Structure formats: C-alpha cells, structure tokens
Amino acid sequence: MGIGLTEEHQALADSVRGFAGRSSGHAALAGQGLLGLHLPEEAGGQGYGLLESCVALEALGEQRVTGAYLPTVVVSAALAWAGAGGHGEGRDLLRGLADGSSTAAVVPAAGPAAGSGLLALGPATADLFLVPVGGGAWAVLDRAGVVAEPVDGVDLDRELCSVTVRAAPTGRTVDGPIPSALTANDRATGRSMPADRMAAGWVLDGVPVREIAAVLLGADACGVAAWAVTTAAEHAKVREQFGRPIGQFQGVKHRVAAALVALEQARAAVWDAARAMDDARTMKCAARSDTNRDDASRADAGRDGGVHALAAEVRLAVGVAAVLGPDAAVRCTADTIQVLGGIGYTFEHDAHRYYRRALSGRMLAGDPGPWAEEVAGLAVPGTRRRMEPDLPEEAAAVRDTIRAQARSLRAASPAERRDRLAREGWIMPYLPRPCVFVPDDHVVGEVDAGWRVARDTLSHERVALGDSWGPGSQHTDMAELITRSPPLRQSQRERAGRLWAEGQAISALGLRATLHKLSAADHDRAGSSRRVPGGDPGTASSVRKLLGMRHAQAISEFCWSLAPADRHWNRMILTTRAFTIGGGTTEVQLNIIAERALGLPRDP
C-alpha cells in the first residue's frame, strides 16, 4: 500500500519513483520541490507536512537514491519547527536548504562516536551541521563551527562524517542569529564562503530533533524494505529448482510473505508517527500565530513545542515507529539475500547495498532497545494513541445513536445480547436491513459472483479477528498487569515496549484499512474510474489476522512469565494457542499473502 493512503499520496509516490529512476542528483531533487515538501511556501517549500515528505522519502529509499537529501530534510524540518521560517535570516536558511544551494548533516542524539567526534549522516563538506549541545538543546552550525572529517561506513551510498563542535553557541534561540567566529575561507575545501552563509549559528531549544529524524529515517527504511520484498518475490517467481519455481516451496513463500508482513507493520507505524508529528506541528504553529497574546507569551510559544512539551501520545507514536521501522528494513533485506541465494551475496547485485543502507539507518535512528523502553514508560502509566478516523460533522449524530444502542446492548443479559446482535443487524451493520423481498439494488454482489462475496465477508471477519479476537490477551491487558507487578528489569521493559509497539501498529493497520475502504466508497459514490490504491482487502485482513493472533500469543507468554501464578494468564497462555489455527491457520494466511499480494505461484 505504501506509507501514503490517499490518491494524492499515491500519485506523489509514483511521480517520485519515476523521477528518481531518471535523475536523482541533489539539485534535481530540489528542482522537483522534494527537499521542501514539508516547508511553508514563504520559505521556499510546498506547504505540506512530514507525512508528504515520508511518502517521498519512502520512494527515494526504494530507488536507493544517494546524496545528502535526507539529512537536509531533517535539518530544515527542525528549523521550521523552531519557527525559522517566520523571519528574514531563518527564512533564508530554509530557502537555501529547499532549493538545493545548501546541504546539511545531522548528528543523531546519543549517536555513536566516530573517533574523537560524533557520527553524523551527511558529507563533511555540508554547509550546515545539526548537533546536540546538551540539556536537550540542539544547534545548527556552519562549517566554521565544527571540525568535520569523512568516515568510512558500511553504507556505500550515503556519506557519513565525524563531527566535533568547536564552540557551541548557548543562551540564544532561533529567534535571533548567533554570532560565530567565522573565517573568510572554508577550511574543508579552501573556497570562499558566501556572505549569506556566514551567520548560520542557531540554538534550537526544545525542538524534537530526535523524533523528527526517527520518523524520516523510518520512511527511508520502509522504502528499503519495499525494494527487498519486491526483489525477493520477483526472483522467487522465475528462479527454478527441482523443475519448478522456488516460490512454490512453502519455506521460500512463507519467508517472503513474512517479510511483507513486517513491512506493512512498519509502514503503519511510520504513517501514524508522521501524522502525529504533523498534528503537533499544526497546533504549535496555531499557538505561535495567536496575536491575542502578549509578547512574553508569544516568546514562550517559540519554545513550548519541543520534545519535553511534545504530547505523550505523539512521543508514543514516534517511539513505535522507531522500534519497528528500521528493524523491518534490516530483516527484509537479510531475507532477500537469503532468497536470492548465491547471487544475493555477490558485490555485483544491489542486495548488499540495500542491506548496508538498512543497517546504517537503524544505527542512525538509535538502538531500538531504548526506544522500546520509552514506549513502555509511556504506555504503562496510561498514554494511549487515538486510532479513530476523522469523520465529517454529520457523522456525530450517527455516532451518538450507535453509542446509545451499544449501552443498551451492554446492559442486556448475555442471551438477550446475543439475540439482539443478530436480530438488529450488528454482526454486519454495513449491509442493508433484511427484508422478505430483496430488490435488485440490494443484492450483495452479482449473480454467479457468490465466491467473491464470500471472500470479502471472510476478509471482514479476519479484520475483526486481528483486533478483537482473544480479549484479555492484548497489549492493553499487558500494561494493566505491569502496573500491579514488581518493577521490571531492563530486558523486560524492552520486551514490553516492543510488544506494545507491535500491538499499536496492528491498530494503526486497522485504521489504515478503514480509511482505505472509506476512500474507495467515496470514489464509488463519485463515479470515479480510477482505482484507489491499497490492493486486495483480503490480503490486508490476512496481514492483520496473522499479526493479531501471533501478538496475542506473545502477550500471553510474556504476561505469564511475569505472573505465573495468575489464573487468568495460566488460562490465556493455553487458550491463545488456538488463535493461529481458527479462522485460517498461520500457514494459510502466509499462503494468501504470498499468492495474492506478491503473486507467488501456488503449489500444485
């Protein structure tokens, strides 16, 4: 499906993918407006958000585009978050990053050391460097403010450098330029430095740089994983062993299908994190532009949108993406090398380059372990990510009616409730009310197309199973148990955070499926002939069913290990073993995914 769900996002991804296949230099990307998708128009951007940048970055990662575009986008996004586009000098910096005349490098927070300095993504000859300066603050410095040396890394396509800060500016924010001791010449290249680049010292106090970088690196990781899954599937269709394509062998088929499942889970997590960050950025901009507040309040608004003030729900969404996104790229590329066999291990094939890029991206995004601990630290005390579609205002009355009826059903006895669920049509509320005579316009499906109707009905069942089958064995149940358990060890906190991340991503997959169906329905009502992207709904439901059932088993095993004397978890650890059997076994679901989504041949 890709990170983007809408027709516009799909068109953007197709356009970027096609363009990158023809020309992908830094200047060319800037010429297409891709470096400034997330920037305001007055700062040389396109006026969109991080989500649109993620759609583009996924496509560029899939094409393995080289260059400094990713760190450049991270730095410009951080400057924009700090409000640099609202006044002259900051706006000029953003314009330079958007039009390609400036490049940037970024040091991830708590990043690994590189010699005597810190490891940064980007070239040593970059014009701007985004570095942590302590106390949660970051600084954007020009080349005179740092010592930068090239570093040989595992990634052959993106430059890394070691960065040491000469003298970090302190006490000044992005509201004003930071004086810096500049020389007339660039020590790295010996060339003269343009005057408009000789005052590029800014302190970004409270800007969520680490979170911005994690989301954008996650989008690149999804692109890398997408290439890997497609490459493995295409190879498995044509490579023959023992007289038939290797894609018919379940060992290969299931490996590739499992890689697609990991990719879709990562996409859902990155998509959700990007839209959460965009919502937070929108709220911050609205607060900053409130002209009814006094100057002191407006000054505070310039600093109140950083990581410490970033809503816990947003930090939770980003943490989930950081746990799942980079890992998916590493897993998918490693599996692709395995499917390719000997050719995948050669230097001539691109597989090793994608694997290298995946490893480098995971390192730069940060160890998934601490991210998982952060997820657990947010989720266990009660932070929750809202997973509901934004429906039009006229839906409010319908929601109120349904909620009243749901309260009535809850108050009924179990036998009465079961009878009413069937009699009142709650099993499939999207179908017309039953009647004795069924008019032609109410017939579900066409004559002789019953199997298609049955398949669609089964896909709806699997969607429901993905979230609701096995009550009492979900990630929210795990959080409740942890609140009344002794303090967890570090390994247990990491495990709990990863399990929460997986559960939240499953919920995000459900929301994406719902939004896709709503978009398809809108197209049908509008009489549009263009297909809404998203693929076979049965495939998406199989992905969610597979993830949901395995997740319930993992939750039960973990919770039982925390409370082996608890009667509930003693029961659930056995009950959940049936979840990967009923409604289609794990092997059946993997076959469905491999054959319908990836086109792998059936075993005759």
Number of C-alpha atoms within 10 A of each C-alpha: 16 21 29 24 19 16 17 11 19 20 13 18 23 15 14 22 21 14 17 20 13 8 12 19 16 21 17 16 21 20 14 13 17 23 31 31 25 24 26 19 14 15 25 22 20 18 14 15 21 26 26 25 24 29 27 28 30 31 30 27 26 23 21 22 21 16 17 23 26 26 26 30 30 26 25 26 28 23 26 24 26 30 21 26 23 14 14 11 19 23 20 18 24 27 24 21 26 30 23 22 13 19 26 28 32 30 26 23 21 13 16 16 12 18 12 9 17 22 27 31 26 26 24 24 19 20 23 29 32 29 27 24 19 11 8 17 19 27 27 26 27 22 25 25 21 20 16 26 19 17 18 11 15 15 18 15 16 19 19 27 26 25 28 18 20 13 13 20 20 17 7 16 22 23 19 15 15 21 13 18 12 16 12 13 14 17 15 14 9 9 10 11 18 10 8 11 18 19 17 24 27 28 28 31 24 22 27 24 27 21 28 23 27 28 31 29 29 35 34 29 34 37 29 31 36 26 23 29 25 17 18 28 28 14 17 24 18 14 14 13 10 6 7 14 18 22 30 21 16 17 11 20 27 22 22 29 26 22 25 26 23 24 28 26 29 32 31 28 32 33 30 28 30 30 19 23 24 19 15 19 20 14 12 21 18 12 18 20 11 12 10 8 13 9 10 8 13 17 13 12 20 24 23 19 24 23 20 14 13 19 15 18 19 25 24 27 29 30 29 33 35 33 30 28 33 32 24 28 33 23 19 31 30 21 21 28 23 16 24 18 11 9 14 19 14 12 10 10 13 15 23 20 19 31 25 18 26 32 20 21 24 23 15 23 25 21 16 23 18 17 24 26 22 20 29 28 17 18 23 20 12 15 17 16 18 13 14 13 11 8 11 7 8 8 10 11 10 10 12 11 10 12 12 11 12 13 10 11 16 11 11 13 10 11 8 11 15 14 11 15 14 12 12 12 14 13 12 14 11 8 12 12 12 11 8 5 7 12 8 9 7 13 11 13 14 10 7 7 10 12 10 12 13 12 13 16 14 17 20 17 17 26 25 16 21 26 21 15 18 18 10 16 25 23 25 18 14 21 20 14 17 20 12 8 11 9 10 12 9 12 11 16 21 22 18 27 30 24 24 26 29 24 23 26 27 25 23 24 28 22 17 24 20 15 18 21 15 14 17 20 13 13 15 14 9 9 9 11 8 10 11 19 18 20 13 14 18 23 22 24 26 29 27 28 30 26 23 28 28 18 23 29 23 18 28 28 20 19 25 21 15 18 16 13 10 12 10 15 23 17 12 21 20 13 15 22 15 13 23 21 13 11 16 17 16 20 14 16 24 25 23 22 28 27 20 16 18 21 15 27 20 16 13 4
